[in-house]
Amino acid sequence: MSPYQHGEVYVTEDGAETDLDLGHYERFIDENLNKFSNLTTGKVYSNVLEKERRGDYLGETVQVIPHITNEIKHFIYQVGKNTDADVVITEIGGTVGDIESQPFLEAIRQVSLEVGRENSIFIHVCLVPYIAGSEEHKSKPTQHSVKELRALGINPDIIVLRCDKPLEQSIFKKIAMFCNVQPDCVIENITIPVLYKAPLMLEKANFCDVVCRELNIKAEKGDMKEWHDMLKRIDAREKTVKIALCGKYVQLHDAYLSVAEALRHAGYENKAFVEIKWVDTELITEYTVNDLLGDVDGILVPGGFGQRGVEGKIKAAEYARKNNIPYLGICLGMQVAVMEFARNVLGFEDANSGEFAPESKHKVIDIMEEQMGVVTKGGTMRLGAYPCKVKPGSKLDKCYGKPEVAERHRHRYEFNNEFRDAFEKAGMVISGTSPNGLLVEAVEIPANKFFVAVQYHPEFKSRPTNAHPVFREFIKASLGE
């Protein structure tokens, strides 16, 4: 999936590659989602075509209704069964009226009919634009959006209004009247400086009480103590740390959304504002590196695919190592740290990855032998959570404080064990491996105050209430503590 079209690809514990929205859900509810938590049009049509080829439809003409809509409904019901959920929250992306979303809207209309209106509610999120010229909010887009939905057989029970400025009472009354909902079912959702304050804003608007009332759920008030404690840490920040995030998709910040959020989480726990300097690695050369990275407190090189920008990432890793600037490498960020060390410390001038230079004599990063000959790229990926054995006494050990952890992966190439001894003799420590010791999961340079690079993606497990320990220690080191 192209980061420029989709933003980052979020990976769940069970290895599903999903939309970045699932990352937001996990960060807010602190629950691990799974492959049943994300459904795309492509997946729906693929499943239906496979069933047709298999003969499941007994030669029927395959149509949008009922075959496509039934597949969508099956997925919605299945996620509830597989997780034993009391309530299934289903988000339909896009905009009402889009051709792409019509089968999904028809499917949820049918779900509501099947489970009973008393067991389902529709929450519609609308934008209320502010017209600066006349200094007023406009409710017409919301009214027309609801009209479109009602034409499709869906009557919203609750309407959430996205806005940048506080709404006038007249807007609430007008939308309640013309969209046929109770006055307290019109909820304001205003843009706020800190995203994690949104739940308290919605709580203040009695959103939870209204939802539970409409679903006939008798529930006690939620315990928000942990969330309040986290917000106190956010408000108590008094220091600032500047981190260079060196990638090739930096024009679209959503391409590194979980990384940026994990940095902020680590800042909360270190009482620091994290200022992210977005650095395009295609611009990093030996002549520009000092100008681009000379003013930062820490350097982070995230994951990525393809050769574009790789030499700039290698130069960033070299600059961090030589200048003893805290460095965190993630996935490809770990691989470029290994390649840089091989070139400039071990003296392997052509050191590279089998992904970028298959003709190199020193492929310090390469595809695993058992993956050789696999043509379909998706089949060679290591996806989802895998265990990592942590080396006692290492920086990684200081981060985690336990001998084994499980972290999420999304990559194809691995550290080449042929060169393992040479790296360790030259001062690079292999601080994390698979339980059998065959796969290198993390490397570090003890001579530096913090130079840690991991093959996995720790950002996917960071939470605002509980920063990932690797990010926490990276920010701590960048603060000079």
C-alpha positions as CSV (number, residue, x, y, z in Angstrom):
1,M,0.0,0.0,0.0
2,S,1.4,3.4,-1.0
3,P,2.1,5.6,2.0
4,Y,1.2,8.6,-0.1
5,Q,-2.3,7.3,-0.6
6,H,-3.0,5.5,2.7
7,G,-0.5,6.9,5.2
8,E,1.2,4.3,7.3
9,V,0.3,0.6,7.1
10,Y,-0.6,-0.4,10.6
11,V,0.2,-4.0,11.6
12,T,-1.9,-5.9,14.2
13,E,-0.6,-8.6,16.6
14,D,-1.8,-11.4,14.3
15,G,-0.1,-9.9,11.2
16,A,-2.9,-8.1,9.5
17,E,-1.8,-5.1,7.4
18,T,-4.5,-2.5,8.0
19,D,-5.5,1.2,7.8
20,L,-3.8,3.6,10.1
21,D,-7.2,4.2,11.9
22,L,-6.7,0.9,13.7
23,G,-3.7,2.4,15.3
24,H,-5.8,5.2,16.7
25,Y,-8.3,2.7,18.0
26,E,-5.6,0.6,19.8
27,R,-4.0,3.7,21.3
28,F,-7.3,5.0,22.7
29,I,-8.8,1.7,24.0
30,D,-5.5,-0.1,24.7
31,E,-6.8,-3.4,23.2
32,N,-5.1,-5.4,20.6
33,L,-7.2,-5.6,17.4
34,N,-7.0,-8.4,14.8
35,K,-7.4,-9.4,11.2
36,F,-11.2,-9.3,11.6
37,S,-11.0,-5.6,12.6
38,N,-10.4,-4.2,9.1
39,L,-12.3,-4.9,5.9
40,T,-11.6,-3.3,2.5
41,T,-13.6,-3.5,-0.8
42,G,-10.7,-5.5,-2.3
43,K,-11.0,-8.1,0.4
44,V,-14.7,-8.3,0.0
45,Y,-14.6,-8.9,-3.7
46,S,-11.7,-11.3,-3.4
47,N,-13.6,-13.4,-1.0
48,V,-16.8,-13.4,-3.1
49,L,-14.8,-14.3,-6.3
50,E,-13.1,-17.2,-4.5
51,K,-16.4,-18.5,-3.2
52,E,-17.9,-18.3,-6.7
53,R,-14.9,-20.2,-8.2
54,R,-15.3,-22.8,-5.5
55,G,-18.9,-23.3,-6.3
56,D,-20.3,-22.0,-3.0
57,Y,-23.1,-20.1,-4.9
58,L,-24.1,-23.2,-6.9
59,G,-23.9,-21.3,-10.2
60,E,-26.0,-18.3,-9.1
61,T,-25.5,-14.9,-10.7
62,V,-23.1,-13.1,-8.4
63,Q,-24.5,-9.6,-7.6
64,V,-23.7,-6.7,-5.3
65,I,-27.0,-7.6,-3.4
66,P,-27.0,-10.1,-1.8
67,H,-23.5,-11.6,-2.3
68,I,-21.3,-8.5,-1.6
69,T,-23.5,-7.2,1.2
70,N,-23.7,-10.7,2.7
71,E,-19.9,-10.9,2.8
72,I,-19.7,-7.5,4.6
73,K,-22.4,-8.6,7.1
74,H,-20.6,-11.9,7.7
75,F,-17.4,-10.0,8.5
76,I,-19.3,-7.7,11.0
77,Y,-20.9,-10.6,12.8
78,Q,-17.7,-12.7,12.7
79,V,-15.6,-10.0,14.6
80,G,-18.2,-10.1,17.4
81,K,-18.2,-13.9,17.7
82,N,-14.4,-14.2,17.5
83,T,-13.8,-11.6,20.2
84,D,-16.9,-12.4,22.3
85,A,-17.7,-8.7,22.2
86,D,-20.7,-7.1,23.9
87,V,-20.8,-4.3,21.4
88,V,-19.3,-4.2,17.9
89,I,-18.4,-0.7,16.6
90,T,-18.4,-0.5,12.8
91,E,-16.9,2.5,11.1
92,I,-17.8,3.1,7.4
93,G,-15.1,5.3,5.9
94,G,-15.5,7.9,3.2
95,T,-18.3,10.2,2.6
96,V,-22.1,9.6,2.2
97,G,-22.8,9.5,-1.5
98,D,-19.5,7.9,-2.5
99,I,-20.0,5.0,-5.0
100,E,-17.4,3.0,-3.1
101,S,-19.3,3.0,0.2
102,Q,-22.8,2.2,-1.0
103,P,-22.6,-1.6,-0.5
104,F,-21.3,-1.1,3.0
105,L,-24.1,1.3,3.9
106,E,-26.6,-1.2,2.5
107,A,-25.0,-3.9,4.6
108,I,-25.2,-2.0,7.9
109,R,-28.8,-1.1,7.1
110,Q,-29.6,-4.8,6.8
111,V,-27.6,-5.6,10.0
112,S,-29.7,-3.1,11.9
113,L,-32.9,-4.7,10.6
114,E,-31.6,-8.2,11.5
115,V,-30.5,-7.5,15.0
116,G,-33.4,-5.1,15.7
117,R,-33.4,-1.3,16.0
118,E,-33.3,-1.7,19.8
119,N,-29.9,-3.4,19.5
120,S,-28.3,-1.0,17.1
121,I,-27.7,2.7,16.7
122,F,-26.3,4.8,13.8
123,I,-23.8,7.6,14.7
124,H,-23.2,10.0,11.9
125,V,-20.1,12.3,11.9
126,C,-20.5,15.5,9.9
127,L,-18.4,18.6,9.2
128,V,-19.9,21.9,10.1
129,P,-18.0,24.5,8.1
130,Y,-17.4,28.0,9.4
131,I,-17.8,30.9,6.9
132,A,-15.4,33.6,7.9
133,G,-17.0,36.2,5.6
134,S,-20.4,36.1,7.4
135,E,-18.9,34.8,10.7
136,E,-21.3,31.9,11.0
137,H,-21.5,28.1,11.0
138,K,-23.5,26.4,8.3
139,S,-25.7,23.4,9.0
140,K,-26.8,22.7,5.4
141,P,-24.1,20.2,4.6
142,T,-25.1,18.1,7.6
143,Q,-28.8,18.3,6.7
144,H,-28.1,17.2,3.1
145,S,-25.8,14.4,4.4
146,V,-28.5,13.1,6.7
147,K,-31.0,13.4,3.8
148,E,-28.8,11.2,1.7
149,L,-28.5,8.6,4.5
150,R,-32.3,8.5,5.0
151,A,-32.7,7.9,1.3
152,L,-30.6,4.8,1.8
153,G,-32.8,3.6,4.6
154,I,-30.5,4.7,7.5
155,N,-31.8,7.2,10.1
156,P,-29.0,8.5,12.3
157,D,-29.7,8.3,16.0
158,I,-26.8,10.5,17.1
159,I,-25.1,13.2,15.0
160,V,-21.5,14.3,15.9
161,L,-20.5,17.7,14.6
162,R,-16.9,18.3,13.7
163,C,-16.0,21.9,13.9
164,D,-13.0,24.2,14.6
165,K,-14.9,26.8,16.6
166,P,-17.6,26.4,19.3
167,L,-21.1,26.1,17.8
168,E,-24.0,28.4,18.6
169,Q,-27.0,26.9,20.3
170,S,-29.1,27.7,17.3
171,I,-27.0,25.2,15.2
172,F,-27.8,22.4,17.7
173,K,-31.5,23.2,17.7
174,K,-31.7,23.4,13.9
175,I,-29.9,20.1,13.3
176,A,-31.9,18.3,15.9
177,M,-35.1,19.6,14.3
178,F,-34.3,19.1,10.7
179,C,-32.4,15.8,11.1
180,N,-35.1,14.3,13.3
181,V,-33.0,13.5,16.4
182,Q,-33.3,14.3,20.1
183,P,-31.6,17.6,21.1
184,D,-29.1,15.8,23.4
185,C,-28.2,13.5,20.5
186,V,-26.4,16.3,18.7
187,I,-22.8,16.3,20.0
188,E,-20.1,18.9,19.4
189,N,-16.7,17.5,18.5
190,I,-14.4,20.6,18.3
191,T,-10.8,20.6,17.2
192,I,-8.5,20.6,20.2
193,P,-4.7,21.0,20.6
194,V,-4.1,17.6,22.2
195,L,-5.9,14.7,20.6
196,Y,-6.0,12.7,23.8
197,K,-8.3,15.3,25.4
198,A,-11.1,14.3,23.0
199,P,-12.6,11.6,25.2
200,L,-13.0,14.0,28.1
201,M,-14.6,16.5,25.7
202,L,-17.1,13.9,24.5
203,E,-17.7,12.8,28.1
204,K,-18.5,16.4,29.1
205,A,-21.1,16.4,26.3
206,N,-22.7,13.2,27.8
207,F,-21.8,11.2,24.7
208,C,-21.4,7.9,26.6
209,D,-24.6,8.4,28.5
210,V,-26.6,9.1,25.3
211,V,-25.1,6.1,23.5
212,C,-25.9,3.7,26.4
213,R,-29.4,5.1,26.7
214,E,-30.1,4.6,23.0
215,L,-28.8,1.0,23.2
216,N,-30.7,0.3,26.4
217,I,-27.4,-0.5,28.2
218,K,-27.4,0.0,32.0
219,A,-23.8,0.9,32.6
220,E,-21.9,2.6,35.4
221,K,-19.8,5.7,34.9
222,G,-16.5,4.8,33.2
223,D,-13.3,4.9,35.3
224,M,-11.2,7.6,33.6
225,K,-8.5,7.9,36.4
226,E,-5.7,6.5,34.2
227,W,-6.7,8.8,31.4
228,H,-6.8,11.8,33.7
229,D,-3.3,10.9,35.1
230,M,-2.0,10.8,31.5
231,L,-3.4,14.2,30.7
232,K,-1.8,15.6,33.9
233,R,1.6,14.4,32.6
234,I,0.9,16.1,29.3
235,D,0.0,19.4,31.0
236,A,3.1,19.1,33.2
237,R,5.7,19.1,30.4
238,E,8.4,21.7,31.0
239,K,11.3,20.7,28.7
240,T,11.7,20.5,24.9
241,V,13.6,17.9,22.9
242,K,14.2,18.1,19.1
243,I,14.1,14.8,17.2
244,A,15.0,14.4,13.5
245,L,12.7,11.9,11.9
246,C,14.6,10.9,8.7
247,G,12.4,9.3,6.1
248,K,11.5,9.5,2.4
249,Y,7.7,10.0,2.9
250,V,8.0,13.0,5.2
251,Q,5.9,15.2,2.9
252,L,2.9,13.2,4.3
253,H,3.3,13.0,8.0
254,D,0.6,10.3,8.3
255,A,3.1,7.9,6.7
256,Y,4.9,7.9,10.1
257,L,1.8,8.4,12.3
258,S,2.5,5.7,14.9
259,V,6.2,6.7,15.1
260,A,5.3,10.4,15.7
261,E,2.7,9.4,18.3
262,A,5.1,7.0,20.1
263,L,7.7,9.9,20.3
264,R,5.0,12.1,21.9
265,H,4.0,9.4,24.3
266,A,7.7,9.1,25.4
267,G,7.7,12.8,25.8
268,Y,4.8,12.7,28.2
269,E,6.6,10.3,30.4
270,N,9.8,12.4,30.3
271,K,7.9,15.7,31.0
272,A,9.0,17.0,27.6
273,F,7.5,18.5,24.4
274,V,8.8,16.5,21.4
275,E,9.6,18.8,18.5
276,I,9.8,16.6,15.3
277,K,12.1,17.8,12.5
278,W,10.9,16.1,9.4
279,V,14.0,15.4,7.3
280,D,13.8,14.0,3.7
281,T,16.6,11.4,3.4
282,E,16.9,12.1,-0.3
283,L,18.4,15.5,0.7
284,I,21.0,14.1,3.1
285,T,24.5,13.9,1.7
286,E,27.9,14.4,3.2
287,Y,27.7,18.1,2.3
288,T,24.2,18.7,3.8
289,V,24.1,16.3,6.7
290,N,25.5,18.8,9.2
291,D,23.0,21.5,8.2
292,L,20.1,19.1,8.4
293,L,21.0,17.2,11.6
294,G,23.4,19.5,13.4
295,D,20.7,21.1,15.5
296,V,18.8,18.0,16.8
297,D,19.0,16.1,20.1
298,G,18.2,12.7,18.7
299,I,17.9,10.9,15.3
300,L,15.3,8.4,14.4
301,V,15.3,6.5,11.1
302,P,12.0,4.6,10.6
303,G,11.0,1.7,8.3
304,G,10.4,1.8,4.6
305,F,10.7,-0.2,1.4
306,G,12.7,0.5,-1.8
307,Q,16.1,2.0,-2.5
308,R,15.1,5.7,-2.8
309,G,16.5,7.7,0.1
310,V,18.5,4.7,1.5
311,E,21.9,6.4,1.1
312,G,20.6,9.4,3.1
313,K,19.4,7.1,5.9
314,I,22.9,5.5,6.0
315,K,24.4,9.0,6.2
316,A,22.1,9.8,9.1
317,A,23.1,6.7,11.0
318,E,26.8,7.5,10.4
319,Y,26.3,11.1,11.7
320,A,24.6,9.8,14.8
321,R,27.3,7.2,15.5
322,K,30.2,9.5,14.9
323,N,28.8,12.4,16.9
324,N,27.4,10.3,19.7
325,I,23.8,11.6,19.1
326,P,21.1,9.3,20.4
327,Y,19.9,7.1,17.6
328,L,16.9,4.8,17.2
329,G,16.6,2.7,14.1
330,I,13.3,0.9,13.2
331,C,13.1,-1.9,10.7
332,L,15.0,-0.4,7.7
333,G,16.5,2.0,10.2
334,M,18.1,-1.0,11.8
335,Q,19.3,-2.3,8.5
336,V,20.9,0.9,7.4
337,A,22.7,1.2,10.7
338,V,24.2,-2.3,10.1
339,M,25.1,-1.3,6.5
340,E,26.8,1.9,7.7
341,F,28.8,0.1,10.4
342,A,29.9,-2.5,7.9
343,R,31.1,0.1,5.4
344,N,32.8,2.5,7.8
345,V,34.0,0.3,10.7
346,L,34.4,-3.1,9.2
347,G,35.8,-1.7,5.9
348,F,33.3,-3.5,3.6
349,E,33.0,-0.6,1.1
350,D,30.3,-2.4,-1.0
351,A,28.3,-3.5,2.1
352,N,24.6,-3.3,1.3
353,S,21.3,-5.2,1.4
354,G,20.3,-7.9,-1.0
355,E,17.2,-5.8,-1.6
356,F,19.2,-2.9,-3.1
357,A,22.4,-4.5,-4.4
358,P,22.0,-8.3,-5.1
359,E,25.5,-8.3,-6.7
360,S,27.3,-7.0,-3.6
361,K,29.9,-9.3,-2.1
362,H,29.0,-8.1,1.4
363,K,25.2,-8.4,1.7
364,V,25.0,-7.8,5.4
365,I,21.2,-7.7,5.1
366,D,19.7,-10.4,3.0
367,I,16.6,-12.5,2.4
368,M,16.3,-15.7,4.5
369,E,17.3,-18.9,2.7
370,E,13.8,-20.5,3.2
371,Q,12.3,-17.5,1.3
372,M,14.5,-17.9,-1.8
373,G,12.4,-18.6,-4.9
374,V,9.2,-17.2,-3.4
375,V,7.8,-15.1,-6.2
376,T,4.8,-13.4,-4.5
377,K,6.3,-10.7,-2.4
378,G,3.5,-10.9,0.2
379,G,4.5,-14.5,0.9
380,T,8.0,-13.6,2.0
381,M,7.0,-11.0,4.6
382,R,7.4,-11.6,8.3
383,L,4.2,-10.0,9.7
384,G,2.8,-9.7,13.2
385,A,4.1,-10.4,16.7
386,Y,7.2,-12.5,17.1
387,P,9.1,-13.2,20.4
388,C,12.5,-11.5,21.0
389,K,15.1,-12.7,23.5
390,V,16.8,-9.8,25.2
391,K,20.5,-9.9,26.0
392,P,21.2,-9.3,29.7
393,G,23.0,-6.1,30.6
394,S,22.3,-4.5,27.2
395,K,20.6,-1.1,26.6
396,L,17.6,-3.1,25.3
397,D,17.5,-4.9,28.6
398,K,17.5,-1.6,30.4
399,C,14.6,-0.5,28.3
400,Y,12.4,-3.6,28.8
401,G,13.6,-4.9,32.2
402,K,12.6,-8.5,31.2
403,P,14.3,-11.4,29.3
404,E,11.8,-11.8,26.5
405,V,9.3,-9.6,24.7
406,A,6.9,-9.9,21.7
407,E,7.0,-7.2,19.0
408,R,5.3,-6.7,15.7
409,H,7.2,-7.1,12.4
410,R,6.7,-6.0,8.8
411,H,9.7,-6.8,6.7
412,R,11.3,-9.2,4.3
413,Y,15.0,-9.0,4.8
414,E,17.1,-10.0,7.8
415,F,20.6,-9.5,9.3
416,N,23.0,-11.9,7.5
417,N,24.4,-14.3,10.1
418,E,27.6,-14.8,7.9
419,F,28.9,-11.5,9.2
420,R,27.7,-11.8,12.8
421,D,31.1,-12.5,14.4
422,A,32.8,-9.6,12.5
423,F,30.2,-7.2,13.8
424,E,30.4,-8.3,17.4
425,K,34.3,-8.2,17.4
426,A,34.2,-4.7,16.1
427,G,31.9,-3.4,18.9
428,M,28.3,-3.8,17.7
429,V,26.3,-5.9,20.2
430,I,23.5,-8.1,19.1
431,S,21.1,-7.4,21.9
432,G,18.0,-9.1,20.7
433,T,17.4,-12.4,18.8
434,S,14.6,-14.9,18.1
435,P,14.3,-17.5,20.9
436,N,16.4,-20.0,18.9
437,G,19.1,-17.3,18.3
438,L,19.0,-17.5,14.5
439,L,17.3,-14.2,13.7
440,V,18.8,-10.9,14.8
441,E,16.1,-8.7,16.2
442,A,18.1,-5.8,17.7
443,V,21.6,-4.3,17.6
444,E,23.3,-1.6,19.6
445,I,26.6,0.2,20.1
446,P,27.5,0.3,23.8
447,A,30.3,2.9,23.2
448,N,27.6,5.5,22.4
449,K,25.2,6.9,25.0
450,F,22.2,5.5,23.1
451,F,22.5,3.7,19.7
452,V,19.8,1.1,19.5
453,A,18.3,-0.3,16.3
454,V,15.5,-2.9,16.1
455,Q,14.2,-5.0,13.3
456,Y,10.6,-4.8,14.5
457,H,8.2,-1.9,14.9
458,P,7.9,-0.8,18.6
459,E,5.7,2.2,17.6
460,F,2.7,-0.1,17.1
461,K,2.6,-1.0,20.8
462,S,3.0,2.4,22.3
463,R,0.1,3.9,24.2
464,P,-0.5,7.4,25.5
465,T,-1.0,5.9,29.0
466,N,2.0,3.7,28.6
467,A,4.9,4.8,26.3
468,H,6.9,2.1,24.6
469,P,10.0,1.5,26.7
470,V,12.4,1.8,23.8
471,F,11.0,5.2,22.8
472,R,10.9,6.3,26.4
473,E,14.6,5.6,26.9
474,F,15.5,7.1,23.5
475,I,13.8,10.4,24.5
476,K,15.4,10.3,27.9
477,A,18.8,9.9,26.3
478,S,18.1,12.7,23.9
479,L,17.3,15.0,26.8
480,G,20.7,14.2,28.2
481,E,19.4,12.3,31.2
